[in-house]
Amino acid sequence: MTLEDEKGFIWIATNKGVYRFDGVHIKNCELDRYDEIVSSNFPRLFLAKDSKGIIWVLSNRGLLQYYDPGKDRFVFFDDILSPNGGENYTGTFYIDHNDQFFIGLAQGMIVYLPTDKSYQPLPQLTGKVNSMIQDANKNYYFGSSEGIFIFDKEKIFRQNLQEESAVWPLGGSKIHALNL
């Protein structure tokens, strides 16, 4: 996974950590609890940027960290999946226009609010959520193992597009990535 920040740096998440590329040099950015992250089976890291430009990294086991430019490293913030007993794993990570953190799980998705470190499930979503985007109209699109789902910003309704094969010819497709 890659991400570009306001300074033009390219951030790269790998199974060995997070790297920052300035156009010439690649720097390994230190993570808190690094050993715990890379020692898990198939470690994956997900990057996202909030409305203030803060870079966040989430491990597939739910360890959430943010980049602190003063310390030039990532700092631990919360262990999101511990309340679930660590049974879930992250399939995607997205921060919307309102700085709500969306975390795709093995089954469904949760919305995490960093302001009070709380979360709530989105029960309308089923399957493993692999990807998410928000369009200019602030509608949400989720790609899952069961197709594409749309949530209108006002009504929060669900439309499974795999059933609408005349419009979206995806019939039974597992969606791995969505991009605008």
C-alpha positions as semicolon CSV with decimal commas, in nm:
position;residue;x (nm);y (nm);z (nm)
1;M;0,000;0,000;0,000
2;T;0,125;0,350;-0,080
3;L;0,016;0,701;0,015
4;E;0,136;1,050;-0,080
5;D;0,140;1,330;0,178
6;E;0,121;1,709;0,138
7;K;0,501;1,738;0,117
8;G;0,512;1,497;-0,176
9;F;0,661;1,211;0,027
10;I;0,552;0,864;-0,076
11;W;0,475;0,637;0,220
12;I;0,505;0,263;0,156
13;A;0,361;-0,005;0,385
14;T;0,524;-0,348;0,363
15;N;0,523;-0,663;0,574
16;K;0,849;-0,536;0,730
17;G;0,739;-0,184;0,825
18;V;0,663;0,161;0,681
19;Y;0,904;0,348;0,456
20;R;0,906;0,712;0,340
21;F;1,044;0,803;-0,003
22;D;1,142;1,168;-0,060
23;G;1,221;1,129;-0,431
24;V;1,584;1,035;-0,364
25;H;1,611;0,842;-0,038
26;I;1,402;0,574;0,131
27;K;1,380;0,593;0,510
28;N;1,247;0,320;0,737
29;C;1,005;0,488;0,980
30;E;1,017;0,319;1,318
31;L;0,696;0,165;1,453
32;D;0,601;0,114;1,818
33;R;0,550;-0,253;1,904
34;Y;0,735;-0,350;1,583
35;D;0,821;-0,702;1,703
36;E;0,456;-0,772;1,784
37;I;0,350;-0,656;1,436
38;V;0,603;-0,845;1,222
39;S;0,599;-1,162;1,434
40;S;0,234;-1,233;1,349
41;N;0,154;-1,468;1,061
42;F;0,135;-1,273;0,735
43;P;0,176;-0,923;0,881
44;R;0,003;-0,651;0,679
45;L;0,009;-0,278;0,735
46;F;-0,249;-0,031;0,605
47;L;-0,190;0,344;0,561
48;A;-0,443;0,627;0,570
49;K;-0,432;1,004;0,607
50;D;-0,679;1,211;0,808
51;S;-0,812;1,560;0,729
52;K;-0,523;1,721;0,920
53;G;-0,266;1,536;0,708
54;I;-0,166;1,296;0,988
55;I;-0,044;0,961;0,855
56;W;-0,193;0,660;1,035
57;V;-0,086;0,296;1,014
58;L;-0,299;0,000;1,117
59;S;-0,171;-0,357;1,141
60;N;-0,388;-0,646;1,030
61;R;-0,419;-0,739;1,399
62;G;-0,560;-0,398;1,498
63;L;-0,260;-0,203;1,632
64;L;-0,320;0,163;1,541
65;Q;-0,034;0,416;1,527
66;Y;0,016;0,770;1,397
67;Y;0,326;0,939;1,258
68;D;0,475;1,199;1,494
69;P;0,701;1,431;1,289
70;G;0,867;1,565;1,606
71;K;0,985;1,217;1,699
72;D;1,021;1,109;1,333
73;R;0,850;0,779;1,410
74;F;0,512;0,616;1,451
75;V;0,358;0,624;1,799
76;F;0,114;0,367;1,937
77;F;-0,244;0,499;1,974
78;D;-0,481;0,205;2,038
79;D;-0,532;-0,170;2,004
80;I;-0,864;-0,169;1,820
81;L;-0,932;-0,540;1,787
82;S;-0,847;-0,649;2,143
83;P;-1,206;-0,603;2,268
84;N;-1,305;-0,867;2,009
85;G;-1,047;-1,106;2,143
86;G;-0,832;-1,055;1,836
87;E;-1,059;-1,287;1,637
88;N;-1,098;-1,041;1,354
89;Y;-0,830;-0,916;1,123
90;T;-0,808;-0,609;0,911
91;G;-0,889;-0,628;0,541
92;T;-0,887;-0,254;0,471
93;F;-0,843;0,081;0,644
94;Y;-0,996;0,410;0,531
95;I;-1,043;0,753;0,691
96;D;-1,339;0,952;0,558
97;H;-1,393;1,329;0,524
98;N;-1,517;1,343;0,887
99;D;-1,212;1,160;1,027
100;Q;-1,411;0,846;1,098
101;F;-1,188;0,539;1,067
102;F;-1,343;0,251;0,870
103;I;-1,184;-0,087;0,933
104;G;-1,278;-0,385;0,716
105;L;-1,280;-0,716;0,900
106;A;-1,303;-1,084;0,814
107;Q;-1,680;-1,038;0,839
108;G;-1,810;-0,685;0,795
109;M;-1,674;-0,351;0,907
110;I;-1,645;-0,126;1,210
111;V;-1,636;0,252;1,232
112;Y;-1,377;0,369;1,484
113;L;-1,384;0,717;1,639
114;P;-1,035;0,817;1,755
115;T;-1,169;1,111;1,957
116;D;-1,308;0,876;2,223
117;K;-1,150;0,543;2,112
118;S;-1,491;0,387;2,053
119;Y;-1,627;0,189;1,763
120;Q;-1,949;0,051;1,626
121;P;-2,012;-0,222;1,371
122;L;-2,181;-0,161;1,037
123;P;-2,423;-0,455;1,047
124;Q;-2,546;-0,393;0,693
125;L;-2,212;-0,505;0,547
126;T;-2,144;-0,873;0,501
127;G;-1,842;-1,070;0,386
128;K;-1,479;-0,973;0,411
129;V;-1,446;-0,602;0,330
130;N;-1,133;-0,552;0,118
131;S;-1,166;-0,196;-0,008
132;M;-1,350;0,131;0,048
133;I;-1,375;0,473;-0,113
134;Q;-1,582;0,786;-0,062
135;D;-1,683;0,992;-0,365
136;A;-1,707;1,372;-0,398
137;N;-2,074;1,353;-0,290
138;K;-1,959;1,172;0,027
139;N;-2,127;0,843;-0,062
140;Y;-1,944;0,529;0,051
141;Y;-1,854;0,234;-0,172
142;F;-1,739;-0,092;-0,013
143;G;-1,581;-0,380;-0,204
144;S;-1,628;-0,712;-0,028
145;S;-1,616;-1,084;-0,087
146;E;-1,987;-1,054;-0,167
147;G;-1,976;-0,765;-0,419
148;I;-1,995;-0,386;-0,407
149;F;-2,214;-0,208;-0,153
150;I;-2,315;0,159;-0,164
151;F;-2,405;0,362;0,144
152;D;-2,572;0,695;0,076
153;K;-2,441;0,967;0,307
154;E;-2,796;1,067;0,404
155;K;-2,991;0,742;0,423
156;I;-2,714;0,488;0,488
157;F;-2,883;0,236;0,264
158;R;-2,732;-0,074;0,114
159;Q;-2,734;-0,171;-0,248
160;N;-2,551;-0,485;-0,344
161;L;-2,441;-0,415;-0,698
162;Q;-2,360;-0,775;-0,784
163;E;-2,737;-0,831;-0,809
164;E;-2,767;-0,546;-1,063
165;S;-2,568;-0,722;-1,335
166;A;-2,728;-0,516;-1,614
167;V;-2,579;-0,200;-1,464
168;W;-2,274;-0,340;-1,283
169;P;-2,166;-0,665;-1,452
170;L;-2,001;-0,809;-1,141
171;G;-2,226;-1,109;-1,075
172;G;-2,073;-1,303;-0,788
173;S;-1,738;-1,121;-0,810
174;K;-1,513;-1,080;-0,510
175;I;-1,400;-0,718;-0,502
176;H;-1,036;-0,666;-0,402
177;A;-0,982;-0,296;-0,475
178;L;-1,178;0,024;-0,549
179;N;-1,022;0,350;-0,669
180;L;-1,152;0,691;-0,772
